[in-house]
Amino acid sequence: MKVYLIIGAGSDIGIAYIQRLIKSENDIHIITLYRNMSEKLRAVIESQKDRFLPLQVDLSDPEQIKKAIDEINEEGLIPTHILHLAARPYEFAKIKNWDESDVKESMQISVYSFAKICSEYLPKMAKAKSGKVVAIVSSVTFDEPPKFTSMYTTVKYALLGFIKSAAVEYADKGITVSALSPDMVDTKFLSNIDEHIKEMAIEDSPNKRLITADEVAEKIEYLFLDESDNKNGINMKM
């Protein structure tokens, strides 16, 4: 049985992916780590309760992450697929306003929590000689990042560095670890962004619109397919 561990399951992308997953897969179990239970996520879980292990976790708290791992292990579940979506909302800040506490919290949510979970389950995947890990990074890791995103960009590069290192370390163990880096996605993640910035992103987009959560979910679905076994260590832009 496939076991999907979705970190940041309450995000718009997380919900879009889960909806696709339960339509396309039958013999699966889905572990959802979320900070807040939205009505959308609740409805999805309620529709097929027996397939879900929902866990409320504040990823900025290492003790809560450890507790979540303990609960997963107590259930006897070993993830075969890990999807990492968790991040702080996108914000602009000049370097002169660099806030170390914000960066530390972002690193904890985006990088340290993911690394902790991977350190627990990648060795177990290796014993099974099979597993797939996908993390959402950002298009800022391609070319020049936008102005006033030093804190955001620093965290994303740190996450990408971990992904590439994990991909190399487990390449001969039947495991793929990949990154997906979309341009601006139309989700609640952009709630702190000025509308003018969104308009500029739309103008720069080939399709003259923002990427949708479902389009990102479709790419995630592709990276989890057996056909993508040769995609280890990639950073796929979209």
N, C-alpha and C positions, 0 to 999 in steps of 0.2 A: 504494500500500500504506500502511495506517495504521501508524504507529510510536508505541507507548505507552512513555513514560518514567515509571517508578514509583519515586519517592524514598521510601525507608522500606519497601521491598517485603517485608522480613522480619517486619513487624508482622502482627498477627492480621487487621486490616482489609485490609492489602495482600494477604495470601494469599487472603482471602475474595473480594476483587475480581478477582484474577488467575484464580481458579477460574471465576468467572462469565464473565470475558472470553474465555478459551480455549474455552468452550462456545458462546458467542454469535457470535464472530468467527472467520473463516477466514484471510483474507489480511492478516495482521498480523505485526509484529515487536514484541517486548516487551523493553525494557531495564530491568533490575531493579538498583537501587542498594540495597544492604543492608549492615548492619554485621556481623550474624551470620547464617550459613546454618543455619536450623533444619531439622529433618528434614521438616517440612511443606513448606517452600519448596523444599527439594532434590527432594522427590518430584514436586512440580508441574513444576519445570523439567526433571527427567529424563524426564517423560512426553512432552514435546514439545520436545526440545533444539533443534531447528532453528529454533524461533520465538523463542528467548531469547538475549539478551546479558546474562549475569549479571556484575555488577561489585561486588566488596566494597569499601566506602568508609566511612571514618570521617568523618562530616560535620562533626565538630568540628575537622577539620584542613583548612584551605583548600587546601593542596598536594595532598591526596588528591582533593578535588573537581575541581581543575584537571586532574589526571591522568585522572580518569574522563571528563571532557568531551573530552579529547584522544583517549581510546580510542574513544569514541562517534563522534567525527569521523573517525577513521581507518577506521572501519567504513563510512563514507559514509552514516550514518543521521542523519536530521533528524526529531526528534519532531513528530508531528502532535497528540499528546495528552500532557499532563503532569499527573501526579497526585502531590501532595506530602502525605506522611503523617508525615514524620519529626518526632520531638519527644522530649525527655527524659521519663522516667516522671513521672507526676503526684505531686506532693509538697505537703504543707502546711507553711508556715513563717510565723511572725509577722514583722511589719515590723522589730521590734527585732533579729531574727535574719537580716536581709537579708544575703545573701552575694553580693557583686559578681561573684566568679569563677563562681558557679553561673549567675547571670543572663547573663553573657557567653557561657558555653558554650551555654546554652539559645538565646540569640539566634543564635549561630553555626549551631546545628543546625536551628532552626526558620525563621529569617528570612534570614540572610546566605547560607546555602547555596542556598536557594530563589531568592533574588535573583540570585545568580551564574549559576545555571542558566538562569533566565529571560532574563537579559541576553545570554546566548549564543544562545538559541533563539527568543525572541519576534521578533527582527528577521528571522530566517529563515522563521518562520511568516508574517510580514507579507508577505514576497516572494511566498509561495504564496497569499496572501489567504485563509488558512484555518488554524484551530487552536483547540484548547480546553485550558484549564488549570483544574484544580480543586485546592483545598487544604483540608485538614481544619483547622478552627480550634477553636472551643469555644463552648459555650453561655454561658460566662462573659462573652462579648461582648454578651449580651443582659441587660437589667435589672441587678440588683445581683449581683456575684460573691460566692461563698461567702467566709466569713472565712478569714484566714490563707492567701490565695492571691495575695498581691501580686506575687510574682516571676512566677508562672505567668501571671497575668492580664496583666501588663505585656508579656510576650513575645507573648501571643496578640493583643493589640491592635496591637502593632507588625506582626505578620504580616498582620492584617486591613487595616491601613493600606497596606501594600505591594500587597496584592491589589486594593484599590479604586483605587489610583493606576495600576496596570498596566492595569486594566479600562478606565479613562478614556483612557489613552494609546493603546491599541490597538483601541478601539471601532470606528474607521472602517477597520480593516485586516482585517476578517473574523474576528477572534479574540475569544473570550469568556474571561474570567477570573473565576472564582466561588469562593466559600467555602461550605463545609458545616460547620455547627456543631451537633454532637450533644450531648445531655446525657451523663451518665456511661455509658460503653460497657463491657460485660463482656469485658475483654481482659487480657492480662498487663501492660498499661500501668498497671494499678491495683495492681500487686504491692506497692507501698509504702503503700497506703491501709489504714487501720484498718477492720476488718470493720463496726464500728458506723457508720462514715460511709457505707459501702455500703448498710447496712440503712436508714439515713435517706433515702438517694437512692431506694431501692426504694419506700419508704413514700410519698415525694413524687411518684413516677411515676404517671401515669394508668393504666398497665397493671400497676402493682405489680411491676415487674421492671426490670432494666437493659436498655438497648438492646443488641442483638447485633451482632457484626462484620458478619454477612451483611446485616442491615438497613441498615447504613451503606453497604455495598458496592452495594446496590440503588439508593440515592440517588445515589451517584457515577455509576453506570451511566446514570441518568436525565440527569444534568447533562452527560454526554458525548454524548447523543443530538443529532441535528440538530434535533429538535423543541424543544430547550432553547436555541436561538440567541438568544432574547429574554431570557435570564437573566443577561446580562452584568453583573458588578459586584455581584451579590446576595450576601447572607450568609444562607443557608438554615438555619433552625433545625429540629432534629428531636429 
